[in-house]
Amino acid sequence: MRKAMAEAEVGNEQAKEDPTTNRLIERVAELLGKEDAVFLPSGSMCNAIAYRVHCQQGDEVICDKTAHVIHYEVGGPAALSGVMMRPMDGVDGIFTAAQAEAALRNPKSNHHPRSRLISIEQTSMGGGGTIWPQKTIQALGELAKRHKLAYHMDGARLMNAAIGSGLKAKEIAGPVDSTWLDLTKGLGCPVGAVLAGTKDFIANAWRWKHQFGGAMRQSGIIAAAGLYALDHNIDRLAEDHANAKHLATMLAEIPGVTVDPKAIQTNIVFFDVSGTGLSAFDVHQGLMAEGIRIGAREGGVMRALTHLDVTKQQVEEAIRALARVVKEGQPKAKAS
C-alpha cells in the first residue's frame, strides 16, 4: 500500500484532475451501484455532507438510538446541518420500518419538525457489528419512497456486511439514496472515505465538501491506498470475522466475563467484565500496561475490534493478558 501511494499519479483534485482519485471514485461508485461519488477525508464528513444535502434546518432524521452520528460525531448533525435526531429503540442497532413509520411527523403540521431522512448504519457499531437484514433495508426504502423521504446509509463497515452476509455491496446499498465506504477501518487505509449517490447529490456534495474543509490537492497519494485496499483487503475481512468469533469464544471461558460468541456477526466484540469485580476501566488500564488496547465503557462493558493488523496469535495473546489482569486485580478476600 505504501508503495502504491509513493508511485501514485496525481493532479489537482479540486479541479477533478487527479487521475488516481478519479479512478477511486469511479471504482467505488460502481462497487456501490451509484451514479457518482466523491472522495473525502473521513466517514464523519461523509455523514455530515449527506445530511446537509438531504435536509434543511429544522428537519428531523430517523435513526437508531445507538447511531454513530448521535454519539460520536460531536453533535455534527445539529452544528453543521441544524437537524433534529429522532432515535428509534431498535434491537442491536436495528430498527424496523414499522417503528420508523410510527415516528413520522404529520407533514401538514406547523408545530413539528419535518421528517426528512431515514439513516441507518451498516454494520451497526453500537449494536456490536450487527448486519442489517436486507429485507429490513428494503422495507425502509419502500417507506421512504411512500413518504418522499431521503434514505442514507452510514457505510462505515459496509464491506464487512457484504462479506458477512454473502451479498454484493451494490445489492446492500441498492435501496438507499446515498451511502459511503470507509477506507480506514477494515480496509486498512491511513485516510479517507468515499461518498456515493446520484449525480445531482454528488454535485451538491462537492459544494459542502469545500465549505466543510474537505477540498484537497494531490489527493491521489491517499486515493492510491484506497485502490490498493479494494484490490487486496476485501476478501480477507472474513479473517477478521473469524478472529472476532475466536476472541469471543475464549473470552467466555474467563471467570466473570460475560459474552455471547453466537451473537458475533462481524469484527466487533462487546463483553462485560463486571462479574470479575473490576471495572472496564481497570481492565483497560491493565491491558494498556501490556501494550494491548481494548476500549472501556461505562457499566463494565468493553469493546474489541479485530482488523488486518491483528492475527489469530495476537488474539490469543490478548486473551492471556486479559485473564492475567483479571486474576491479579481480583479484590482480596477479607480475613475471617
KEKE-3310 file (N, C-alpha, C; in steps of 0.2 Angstrom, whole numbers, plus 5000, padded with zeros to 4 digits):
npx = (5004:5010:5019:5011:5005:5017:5020:5009:5000:4996:4986:4977:4965:4954:4950:4946:4955:4964:4970:4971:4963:4951:4950:4948:4935:4927:4928:4922:4909:4904:4906:4896:4885:4880:4878:4888:4902:4912:4927:4932:4940:4936:4924:4915:4914:4908:4895:4891:4890:4881:4869:4868:4865:4853:4844:4835:4837:4830:4824:4820:4829:4828:4834:4844:4844:4857:4865:4880:4881:4874:4881:4895:4900:4902:4891:4888:4877:4868:4876:4881:4871:4859:4849:4836:4837:4829:4828:4827:4821:4829:4834:4849:4855:4847:4832:4815:4804:4791:4793:4799:4789:4779:4785:4785:4782:4767:4765:4758:4758:4762:4769:4778:4795:4800:4799:4812:4823:4829:4841:4853:4865:4878:4890:4880:4888:4886:4877:4885:4892:4882:4873:4863:4848:4843:4830:4824:4831:4826:4813:4813:4817:4806:4797:4802:4801:4787:4783:4791:4804:4821:4835:4848:4863:4875:4890:4901:4906:4903:4908:4911:4899:4895:4904:4900:4887:4886:4881:4882:4890:4883:4871:4867:4867:4858:4844:4846:4847:4859:4876:4891:4908:4920:4937:4947:4945:4941:4947:4960:4966:4976:4969:4953:4937:4923:4910:4894:4881:4867:4870:4866:4865:4879:4885:4880:4886:4899:4900:4897:4908:4919:4915:4915:4928:4935:4941:4954:4971:4983:4977:4978:4988:4984:4972:4977:4980:4967:4963:4972:4968:4955:4958:4965:4961:4948:4941:4949:4943:4935:4944:4945:4933:4932:4942:4937:4926:4933:4940:4929:4924:4935:4935:4923:4927:4934:4932:4919:4918:4907:4900:4892:4896:4889:4883:4891:4894:4902:4916:4917:4917:4908:4910:4907:4914:4910:4907:4919:4923:4930:4931:4928:4937:4947:4952:4955:4966:4975:4977:4983:4995:5002:5003:4991:4976:4960:4944:4936:4920:4906:4898:4905:4907:4916:4925:4931:4940:4943:4955:4965:4978:4979:4982:4977:4985:4989:4977:4975:4985:4981:4970:4976:4983:4972:4966:4976:4976:4963:4964:4975:4970:4959:4949:4955:4952:4942:4949:4943)
npy = (4994:5006:5008:5009:5021:5030:5029:5035:5043:5060:5075:5090:5089:5097:5103:5092:5084:5075:5060:5047:5049:5050:5038:5030:5035:5032:5018:5015:5020:5011:4999:5001:5003:5016:5032:5042:5048:5055:5059:5059:5066:5059:5047:5053:5066:5062:5058:5070:5078:5072:5073:5087:5089:5082:5088:5102:5115:5112:5101:5083:5068:5051:5038:5025:5023:5020:5026:5031:5044:5051:5049:5050:5060:5072:5081:5084:5084:5093:5105:5107:5105:5109:5100:5089:5074:5059:5046:5029:5014:5002:4985:4978:4989:4990:4995:4994:4995:4998:5004:5015:5021:5024:5034:5045:5062:5073:5079:5090:5098:5113:5114:5104:5096:5093:5077:5070:5062:5045:5036:5024:5012:5003:4991:4989:4998:5002:4991:4981:4977:4971:4965:4973:4966:4962:4963:4971:4983:4985:4987:4998:5007:5006:5012:5025:5030:5030:5040:5051:5053:5056:5044:5037:5028:5025:5019:5014:5001:4994:4984:4974:4970:4965:4954:4947:4944:4938:4945:4956:4972:4982:4977:4978:4991:4996:5000:5013:5031:5038:5033:5028:5022:5017:5019:5017:5008:4992:4990:4996:5008:5023:5036:5043:5041:5037:5045:5041:5043:5049:5058:5072:5073:5071:5082:5092:5088:5091:5105:5107:5099:5108:5119:5113:5110:5100:5100:5095:5094:5086:5073:5060:5053:5048:5042:5032:5022:5018:5012:5001:4994:4990:4981:4971:4970:4966:4953:4947:4951:4942:4934:4943:4942:4929:4929:4937:4930:4919:4926:4930:4917:4913:4922:4920:4909:4915:4917:4927:4935:4941:4936:4933:4922:4917:4928:4936:4943:4950:4959:4965:4965:4965:4964:4960:4964:4965:4955:4951:4958:4969:4986:4991:5000:4998:4986:4989:4998:4990:4981:4990:4993:4982:4984:4982:4986:4988:4995:5004:5005:5013:5004:4992:4987:4982:4985:4976:4976:4967:4967:4970:4971:4963:4947:4929:4923:4935:4938:4928:4930:4942:4938:4930:4939:4947:4938:4937:4950:4951:4941:4945:4957:4954:4958:4957:4943:4945:4944:4932)
npz = (5000:5004:4994:4983:4986:4985:4972:4965:4953:4951:4953:4952:4963:4967:4955:4949:4942:4947:4943:4949:4960:4953:4947:4959:4964:4954:4954:4967:4965:4956:4963:4973:4966:4962:4954:4955:4964:4978:4984:5001:5017:5028:5036:5045:5039:5027:5032:5037:5026:5018:5026:5026:5012:5010:5020:5027:5038:5054:5050:5053:5057:5056:5065:5073:5091:5095:5086:5077:5073:5082:5094:5092:5084:5088:5089:5076:5066:5072:5073:5060:5051:5057:5061:5069:5079:5078:5088:5087:5096:5093:5090:5094:5087:5076:5068:5064:5049:5053:5065:5061:5053:5062:5069:5061:5057:5056:5041:5038:5049:5057:5068:5072:5069:5052:5046:5037:5033:5033:5042:5042:5049:5043:5046:5061:5073:5087:5090:5091:5079:5071:5056:5045:5041:5024:5020:5029:5026:5013:5016:5023:5013:5004:5012:5013:5000:4999:5008:5003:5008:5011:5010:5019:5021:5032:5029:5036:5039:5028:5019:5028:5031:5018:5016:5027:5025:5013:5002:4988:4988:4981:4981:4994:4996:4987:4989:4995:4995:4996:5001:5009:5008:5020:5020:5030:5040:5041:5029:5030:5026:5027:5027:5023:5015:5004:4997:4990:4977:4968:4953:4954:4968:4972:4965:4973:4985:4983:4984:4998:5003:5000:5009:5021:5023:5016:5004:4993:4986:4979:4980:4976:4981:4993:4989:4981:4991:4994:4982:4982:4993:4989:4980:4987:5001:5004:5003:5013:5025:5030:5038:5049:5054:5058:5068:5077:5082:5087:5097:5106:5109:5117:5127:5134:5142:5153:5170:5176:5165:5153:5138:5122:5111:5100:5096:5088:5073:5064:5065:5078:5095:5110:5127:5144:5160:5172:5181:5186:5197:5194:5186:5169:5165:5174:5169:5156:5159:5164:5153:5144:5150:5146:5132:5125:5117:5122:5121:5134:5142:5151:5165:5165:5152:5138:5122:5109:5093:5079:5066:5051:5056:5066:5071:5073:5082:5090:5095:5104:5112:5118:5125:5135:5142:5146:5155:5164:5170:5175:5185:5193:5197:5206:5219:5236:5247:5262:5279:5290)
capx = (5000:5014:5022:5006:5005:5023:5020:5003:5000:4992:4984:4973:4959:4948:4948:4944:4961:4969:4968:4971:4957:4946:4949:4945:4928:4923:4928:4918:4903:4902:4905:4890:4879:4878:4879:4894:4905:4917:4932:4933:4945:4933:4917:4911:4912:4903:4888:4889:4888:4874:4864:4867:4862:4847:4840:4835:4837:4824:4821:4821:4832:4826:4840:4843:4847:4864:4869:4886:4880:4871:4885:4902:4902:4902:4885:4888:4871:4865:4880:4883:4865:4853:4844:4834:4838:4823:4831:4822:4823:4830:4837:4856:4856:4842:4825:4810:4800:4785:4795:4801:4783:4776:4789:4784:4778:4762:4769:4754:4759:4766:4772:4783:4800:4798:4803:4815:4828:4830:4848:4855:4872:4880:4886:4879:4894:4883:4874:4890:4894:4877:4872:4856:4844:4842:4823:4823:4834:4822:4806:4814:4817:4799:4793:4805:4798:4780:4783:4795:4809:4828:4837:4855:4867:4882:4894:4907:4909:4898:4911:4911:4892:4895:4907:4897:4880:4887:4878:4886:4889:4878:4864:4865:4866:4853:4838:4847:4849:4866:4880:4898:4913:4926:4943:4952:4943:4944:4951:4966:4970:4978:4965:4948:4931:4920:4903:4891:4874:4866:4875:4864:4868:4886:4886:4879:4890:4905:4899:4898:4915:4923:4913:4917:4936:4937:4944:4961:4975:4986:4974:4980:4993:4980:4967:4980:4979:4960:4963:4976:4963:4949:4961:4968:4959:4941:4940:4952:4939:4932:4948:4944:4926:4934:4946:4932:4922:4938:4940:4923:4924:4939:4933:4918:4930:4937:4928:4917:4917:4901:4899:4889:4900:4885:4880:4896:4892:4907:4923:4916:4915:4907:4909:4906:4919:4908:4907:4926:4924:4934:4928:4930:4942:4953:4954:4958:4972:4979:4979:4987:5002:5005:5003:4985:4971:4953:4941:4932:4914:4903:4894:4909:4907:4922:4924:4937:4939:4948:4957:4971:4984:4978:4982:4974:4990:4988:4970:4976:4990:4977:4966:4980:4984:4966:4965:4981:4974:4958:4966:4979:4966:4954:4949:4957:4946:4943:4950:4938)
capy = (5000:5012:5008:5012:5028:5033:5029:5037:5048:5065:5081:5094:5086:5102:5104:5085:5082:5070:5053:5042:5050:5049:5031:5028:5037:5028:5011:5014:5021:5005:4994:5003:5004:5023:5036:5046:5048:5060:5056:5064:5064:5054:5045:5058:5071:5059:5058:5077:5081:5069:5076:5094:5089:5079:5091:5109:5117:5110:5094:5078:5062:5045:5034:5021:5026:5019:5028:5034:5051:5054:5049:5050:5064:5079:5085:5087:5085:5099:5110:5108:5105:5111:5095:5085:5067:5055:5040:5023:5009:4996:4979:4978:4994:4989:4996:4991:5000:4999:5009:5022:5024:5026:5040:5050:5068:5075:5084:5096:5102:5119:5114:5098:5096:5089:5070:5071:5057:5039:5035:5018:5011:4996:4987:4994:4998:5001:4985:4975:4974:4968:4966:4975:4961:4965:4964:4977:4989:4986:4989:5006:5010:5007:5018:5032:5032:5032:5047:5056:5054:5053:5037:5037:5023:5026:5013:5013:4994:4991:4978:4969:4967:4961:4948:4943:4941:4935:4949:4961:4979:4986:4975:4980:4999:4997:5004:5020:5037:5039:5029:5029:5017:5019:5015:5017:5003:4985:4990:4997:5014:5028:5041:5043:5038:5039:5046:5040:5044:5051:5064:5078:5073:5072:5089:5096:5086:5095:5112:5106:5097:5114:5123:5109:5110:5093:5100:5093:5095:5080:5068:5053:5049:5044:5038:5025:5017:5015:5007:4995:4991:4987:4975:4966:4969:4965:4946:4945:4953:4936:4933:4947:4940:4923:4931:4940:4924:4916:4930:4929:4910:4912:4927:4916:4905:4918:4918:4934:4939:4939:4937:4928:4921:4916:4934:4939:4943:4953:4960:4969:4960:4968:4960:4963:4961:4967:4949:4950:4963:4975:4990:4990:5005:4995:4981:4993:5001:4984:4979:4995:4992:4976:4986:4979:4991:4986:5000:5003:5009:5013:4998:4986:4984:4983:4984:4974:4975:4964:4970:4967:4971:4958:4940:4925:4923:4941:4937:4923:4934:4947:4934:4928:4945:4949:4933:4939:4956:4949:4937:4949:4963:4952:4960:4952:4941:4948:4939:4930)
capz = (5000:5004:4988:4978:4987:4983:4965:4963:4948:4955:4949:4956:4965:4967:4948:4946:4938:4949:4939:4954:4964:4949:4947:4965:4965:4948:4956:4972:4963:4953:4968:4977:4962:4962:4948:4955:4971:4979:4989:5007:5022:5034:5036:5048:5034:5023:5035:5038:5020:5016:5030:5023:5006:5011:5024:5028:5045:5057:5048:5058:5055:5060:5066:5079:5097:5096:5080:5077:5072:5088:5100:5091:5079:5091:5088:5069:5063:5074:5072:5053:5047:5060:5061:5074:5078:5081:5089:5087:5101:5089:5094:5092:5082:5070:5069:5059:5045:5057:5070:5058:5051:5068:5071:5056:5059:5052:5036:5037:5055:5058:5075:5072:5064:5046:5045:5031:5032:5037:5042:5045:5050:5041:5051:5067:5078:5094:5090:5091:5072:5068:5049:5044:5036:5018:5020:5033:5022:5008:5019:5025:5007:5002:5017:5012:4994:5000:5011:5000:5012:5009:5014:5019:5024:5035:5027:5040:5039:5023:5016:5032:5030:5012:5017:5032:5023:5006:4997:4985:4991:4977:4982:5001:4995:4982:4991:4998:4990:4997:5006:5008:5010:5024:5018:5035:5045:5039:5023:5032:5023:5033:5027:5018:5014:4998:4997:4983:4976:4961:4950:4957:4975:4972:4963:4979:4990:4981:4987:5006:5004:5001:5014:5027:5023:5014:4997:4993:4980:4976:4984:4973:4986:4998:4985:4979:4996:4993:4976:4984:4998:4986:4976:4992:5008:5005:5004:5019:5030:5033:5043:5055:5057:5062:5074:5082:5085:5091:5103:5110:5112:5123:5132:5138:5147:5158:5175:5177:5159:5150:5131:5119:5105:5095:5093:5084:5066:5060:5068:5084:5101:5116:5133:5151:5165:5179:5186:5189:5202:5192:5181:5162:5165:5177:5165:5151:5161:5165:5147:5141:5153:5142:5125:5122:5118:5121:5124:5140:5143:5157:5166:5164:5145:5134:5115:5105:5086:5075:5059:5047:5059:5072:5069:5077:5088:5094:5099:5109:5117:5121:5130:5140:5146:5150:5160:5170:5173:5179:5191:5198:5200:5210:5226:5241:5252:5269:5284:5294)
cpx = (5004:5017:5018:5005:5011:5023:5014:5004:4995:4991:4980:4966:4953:4946:4946:4949:4966:4966:4967:4964:4951:4944:4946:4937:4924:4922:4923:4910:4900:4901:4899:4884:4876:4881:4886:4896:4910:4921:4933:4938:4942:4926:4913:4909:4907:4896:4886:4887:4882:4869:4862:4864:4855:4842:4840:4835:4830:4821:4823:4824:4830:4832:4839:4846:4854:4869:4875:4886:4877:4877:4893:4904:4901:4896:4884:4882:4867:4869:4881:4876:4859:4848:4842:4836:4832:4826:4826:4825:4823:4833:4844:4857:4852:4835:4821:4807:4794:4787:4796:4794:4779:4779:4788:4780:4772:4765:4765:4755:4764:4770:4778:4789:4797:4802:4805:4820:4828:4837:4849:4862:4874:4887:4884:4884:4891:4879:4879:4892:4889:4876:4865:4853:4842:4834:4821:4825:4829:4815:4807:4814:4810:4795:4796:4802:4791:4779:4787:4801:4816:4830:4844:4858:4874:4886:4900:4910:4904:4901:4911:4904:4891:4898:4903:4890:4881:4884:4883:4885:4884:4871:4862:4863:4861:4847:4839:4849:4856:4870:4887:4902:4919:4932:4948:4950:4946:4948:4958:4970:4971:4973:4959:4942:4928:4913:4900:4884:4873:4870:4873:4866:4875:4888:4885:4884:4897:4905:4901:4905:4920:4922:4916:4925:4938:4940:4952:4965:4977:4983:4975:4984:4989:4974:4970:4980:4972:4960:4966:4971:4958:4952:4963:4965:4951:4939:4943:4948:4936:4937:4947:4937:4928:4938:4942:4928:4927:4939:4935:4922:4929:4938:4928:4920:4933:4931:4926:4916:4911:4901:4896:4892:4895:4882:4885:4895:4898:4914:4923:4914:4914:4906:4909:4910:4916:4908:4914:4928:4928:4930:4931:4937:4948:4956:4958:4965:4977:4982:4984:4994:5005:5004:4997:4979:4964:4949:4936:4926:4911:4899:4898:4909:4914:4921:4930:4935:4945:4949:4963:4977:4984:4978:4979:4979:4990:4982:4971:4981:4986:4972:4970:4982:4978:4965:4970:4978:4968:4960:4970:4975:4960:4954:4951:4952:4948:4944:4944:4939)
cpy = (5006:5013:5011:5019:5032:5034:5032:5043:5053:5071:5085:5092:5091:5103:5097:5082:5077:5063:5048:5042:5048:5042:5028:5029:5033:5021:5010:5015:5015:5000:4995:5003:5011:5026:5039:5045:5054:5057:5062:5062:5059:5052:5050:5064:5068:5060:5066:5080:5078:5072:5083:5094:5087:5084:5098:5109:5115:5104:5089:5071:5056:5040:5030:5025:5025:5022:5032:5042:5055:5054:5050:5055:5072:5084:5088:5088:5091:5105:5112:5109:5108:5106:5092:5078:5064:5048:5034:5018:5003:4991:4978:4983:4994:4990:4994:4997:5002:5004:5016:5025:5027:5033:5046:5056:5069:5080:5090:5101:5107:5119:5109:5099:5092:5082:5071:5065:5051:5037:5028:5017:5004:4995:4992:4993:4997:4995:4979:4972:4970:4970:4968:4969:4965:4967:4970:4984:4990:4989:4996:5010:5011:5012:5025:5034:5034:5038:5052:5058:5052:5048:5037:5031:5025:5019:5012:5006:4990:4984:4973:4966:4963:4954:4944:4940:4937:4939:4954:4968:4983:4984:4977:4988:5001:5002:5011:5025:5038:5034:5031:5023:5019:5015:5014:5012:4996:4985:4993:5003:5019:5034:5040:5039:5041:5039:5045:5041:5046:5057:5070:5078:5074:5079:5094:5095:5090:5102:5111:5103:5103:5118:5119:5108:5103:5094:5098:5094:5088:5074:5061:5049:5045:5040:5031:5020:5014:5010:5000:4991:4987:4981:4969:4965:4968:4958:4944:4947:4947:4933:4937:4944:4933:4924:4934:4935:4920:4919:4929:4923:4910:4917:4924:4911:4908:4919:4925:4938:4936:4941:4932:4927:4920:4923:4938:4938:4945:4953:4964:4964:4965:4963:4963:4960:4963:4961:4947:4954:4969:4979:4989:4995:5002:4990:4984:4995:4995:4981:4984:4995:4986:4978:4983:4984:4988:4992:4999:5008:5009:5006:4992:4983:4987:4982:4982:4974:4972:4967:4967:4967:4967:4951:4935:4924:4929:4941:4933:4926:4939:4944:4932:4934:4948:4944:4935:4945:4955:4946:4941:4955:4961:4955:4955:4950:4943:4942:4938:4932)
cpz = (5000:4997:4983:4979:4984:4975:4961:4958:4951:4950:4954:4957:4965:4960:4945:4941:4941:4947:4944:4958:4960:4948:4953:4965:4959:4951:4962:4970:4959:4958:4972:4973:4961:4956:4949:4963:4971:4985:4995:5012:5027:5033:5039:5043:5029:5026:5036:5032:5017:5020:5027:5017:5006:5015:5024:5036:5048:5055:5053:5054:5059:5059:5072:5085:5098:5090:5081:5077:5078:5094:5099:5086:5081:5090:5081:5066:5065:5072:5065:5049:5050:5061:5068:5073:5081:5082:5090:5092:5097:5093:5090:5086:5076:5072:5063:5055:5049:5062:5067:5056:5057:5071:5067:5058:5054:5047:5035:5043:5054:5064:5076:5067:5058:5046:5038:5029:5036:5036:5045:5045:5048:5041:5057:5072:5085:5095:5091:5084:5069:5061:5049:5039:5030:5017:5024:5029:5016:5010:5020:5018:5004:5006:5015:5005:4995:5003:5009:5005:5009:5013:5013:5023:5026:5034:5030:5039:5034:5020:5021:5032:5024:5013:5022:5030:5016:5000:4994:4988:4988:4979:4989:5000:4990:4984:4994:4993:4991:5002:5005:5011:5014:5022:5024:5041:5043:5033:5024:5029:5029:5033:5022:5018:5007:4998:4990:4983:4969:4959:4953:4965:4976:4970:4969:4984:4989:4984:4995:5007:5005:5007:5021:5028:5021:5007:4998:4987:4977:4980:4982:4977:4991:4994:4982:4984:4995:4988:4978:4988:4994:4982:4981:4998:5009:5007:5011:5025:5034:5039:5050:5058:5061:5068:5079:5086:5089:5098:5108:5113:5118:5128:5137:5143:5153:5164:5176:5171:5156:5143:5128:5112:5099:5092:5089:5077:5062:5064:5075:5090:5107:5121:5139:5156:5172:5184:5189:5195:5200:5187:5174:5162:5169:5173:5159:5153:5162:5158:5143:5143:5149:5134:5122:5123:5116:5125:5130:5140:5150:5158:5165:5157:5142:5127:5112:5098:5083:5068:5056:5050:5065:5069:5075:5084:5093:5098:5105:5115:5121:5127:5136:5145:5150:5156:5166:5173:5177:5186:5196:5201:5204:5217:5231:5246:5259:5274:5288:5302)
residu = (MET:ARG:LYS:ALA:MET:ALA:GLU:ALA:GLU:VAL:GLY:ASN:GLU:GLN:ALA:LYS:GLU:ASP:PRO:THR:THR:ASN:ARG:LEU:ILE:GLU:ARG:VAL:ALA:GLU:LEU:LEU:GLY:LYS:GLU:ASP:ALA:VAL:PHE:LEU:PRO:SER:GLY:SER:MET:CYS:ASN:ALA:ILE:ALA:TYR:ARG:VAL:HIS:CYS:GLN:GLN:GLY:ASP:GLU:VAL:ILE:CYS:ASP:LYS:THR:ALA:HIS:VAL:ILE:HIS:TYR:GLU:VAL:GLY:GLY:PRO:ALA:ALA:LEU:SER:GLY:VAL:MET:MET:ARG:PRO:MET:ASP:GLY:VAL:ASP:GLY:ILE:PHE:THR:ALA:ALA:GLN:ALA:GLU:ALA:ALA:LEU:ARG:ASN:PRO:LYS:SER:ASN:HIS:HIS:PRO:ARG:SER:ARG:LEU:ILE:SER:ILE:GLU:GLN:THR:SER:MET:GLY:GLY:GLY:GLY:THR:ILE:TRP:PRO:GLN:LYS:THR:ILE:GLN:ALA:LEU:GLY:GLU:LEU:ALA:LYS:ARG:HIS:LYS:LEU:ALA:TYR:HIS:MET:ASP:GLY:ALA:ARG:LEU:MET:ASN:ALA:ALA:ILE:GLY:SER:GLY:LEU:LYS:ALA:LYS:GLU:ILE:ALA:GLY:PRO:VAL:ASP:SER:THR:TRP:LEU:ASP:LEU:THR:LYS:GLY:LEU:GLY:CYS:PRO:VAL:GLY:ALA:VAL:LEU:ALA:GLY:THR:LYS:ASP:PHE:ILE:ALA:ASN:ALA:TRP:ARG:TRP:LYS:HIS:GLN:PHE:GLY:GLY:ALA:MET:ARG:GLN:SER:GLY:ILE:ILE:ALA:ALA:ALA:GLY:LEU:TYR:ALA:LEU:ASP:HIS:ASN:ILE:ASP:ARG:LEU:ALA:GLU:ASP:HIS:ALA:ASN:ALA:LYS:HIS:LEU:ALA:THR:MET:LEU:ALA:GLU:ILE:PRO:GLY:VAL:THR:VAL:ASP:PRO:LYS:ALA:ILE:GLN:THR:ASN:ILE:VAL:PHE:PHE:ASP:VAL:SER:GLY:THR:GLY:LEU:SER:ALA:PHE:ASP:VAL:HIS:GLN:GLY:LEU:MET:ALA:GLU:GLY:ILE:ARG:ILE:GLY:ALA:ARG:GLU:GLY:GLY:VAL:MET:ARG:ALA:LEU:THR:HIS:LEU:ASP:VAL:THR:LYS:GLN:GLN:VAL:GLU:GLU:ALA:ILE:ARG:ALA:LEU:ALA:ARG:VAL:VAL:LYS:GLU:GLY:GLN:PRO:LYS:ALA:LYS:ALA:SER)
# end
